[in-house]
Amino acid sequence: MIPLIVLVIILAVIAFYFVGIYNSLVSLRNLYQNAYTQIDIQLKRRYDLIPNLVEAAKGYLAHERATLEAVIKARNTAVDASKAAAAAPGSAAAMAGLAQAEGSLAGVLSKLVAVVESYPDLKADATIRDLMEELTSTENKISFARQAYNDAVTVYNTRREQFPDNIVSSTFDFKTAALLEAVEKAEERQAPKVSFS
């Protein structure tokens, strides 16, 4: 009778240990999904600011219509990619699509900022100045939220790959979560060439 009781206790301890691992993986998955939600909130804030900025700049930049249209088109593409990513945070395809769309949006926004900078009247406009400050602040918040998300994904992925957690993660189909990386142009990764001759 005593060996049976000992065996039941050992099995119960092992079962509780694996239940603890499962619950821990669920908590980590929820943590990175919540971290993505914070990115999504900031992205929506930026997506709402962009049409206001374009509308305020329209009066000054009638001849820069192509730039304004490119900004709106890139914004709309990014909104769609953001919705896909929000539906499946951690999905490699969704994160890659969002990173690509955000990279394109950042490119056309930098062109718009350069245009705004080249027009003193536009640069001095209080509405434009306020919108630019809001946009800059939002960009910083997006960067912080992206870092928090990537940290949470890294902890989750590390935990699901460690032994014995990998047994539970493969048994219950805890999938690898993808990082959200900023898309960089190839020339940004190359070291600048300096010549003193």
HUGIKA-V621543 format. One record per backbone hydrogen bond with DSSP energy under -1.0 kcal/mol. NH is the residue of the N-H (numbers start at 1). CO is the residue of the C=O. E is the energy in kcal/mol with one decimal. If there is no record, write none. Layout:
nh-><NH	NH>
co-><CO	CO>
e-><E	E>
//
This chain:
nh-><5	6	7	8	9	10	11	12	13	14	15	16	17	18	19	20	21	22	23	24	25	26	27	28	29	30	31	32	33	34	35	36	37	38	39	40	41	42	43	44	45	46	47	48	49	50	53	54	55	56	57	58	61	64	68	69	70	71	72	73	74	75	76	77	78	79	80	81	82	83	84	85	86	87	91	95	96	97	98	99	100	101	102	103	104	105	106	107	108	109	110	111	112	113	114	115	116	117	118	119	123	124	129	130	131	132	133	134	135	136	137	138	139	140	141	142	143	144	145	146	147	148	149	150	151	152	153	154	155	156	157	158	159	160	161	162	166	167	168	169	170	171	172	174	178	188>
co-><1	2	3	4	5	6	7	8	9	10	11	12	13	14	15	16	17	18	19	20	21	22	23	24	25	26	27	28	29	30	31	32	33	34	35	36	37	38	39	40	41	42	43	44	45	46	49	50	51	52	53	54	57	61	64	65	66	67	68	69	70	71	72	73	74	75	76	77	78	79	80	81	82	83	88	91	92	93	94	95	96	97	98	99	100	101	102	103	104	105	106	107	108	109	110	111	112	113	114	116	119	120	125	126	127	128	129	130	131	132	133	134	135	136	137	138	139	140	141	142	143	144	145	146	147	148	149	150	151	152	153	154	155	156	157	158	162	164	164	165	166	167	168	169	90	185>
e-><-2.0	-2.6	-2.4	-2.4	-2.4	-2.6	-2.6	-2.3	-2.5	-2.3	-2.6	-2.7	-2.1	-2.3	-2.3	-2.2	-1.9	-2.4	-2.7	-2.2	-2.4	-2.3	-2.3	-2.3	-2.4	-2.5	-2.0	-2.1	-2.1	-2.3	-2.2	-2.0	-1.6	-1.4	-1.3	-2.7	-2.2	-1.7	-2.7	-2.5	-1.8	-2.3	-3.0	-1.8	-1.5	-2.0	-2.3	-2.7	-2.8	-2.3	-1.9	-1.4	-2.2	-1.6	-2.0	-2.8	-2.2	-2.0	-2.1	-2.6	-2.5	-2.4	-2.5	-2.1	-2.3	-2.4	-2.0	-2.3	-2.5	-2.1	-1.9	-2.2	-2.5	-1.5	-2.2	-2.8	-2.4	-2.4	-2.3	-2.6	-2.3	-2.4	-2.9	-2.1	-2.1	-2.4	-2.6	-1.8	-2.1	-2.5	-2.1	-1.3	-2.1	-2.7	-2.1	-2.2	-2.7	-2.6	-1.3	-1.3	-2.8	-1.9	-2.7	-2.6	-2.6	-2.7	-2.2	-2.5	-2.5	-2.5	-2.6	-2.5	-2.4	-2.0	-2.0	-2.5	-2.1	-2.2	-2.6	-2.8	-2.1	-2.2	-2.4	-2.9	-2.4	-2.3	-2.7	-2.2	-2.2	-2.3	-3.2	-2.5	-2.4	-2.6	-1.1	-1.0	-2.5	-1.2	-1.1	-3.1	-2.1	-2.0	-2.5	-3.0	-2.7	-1.2>
//
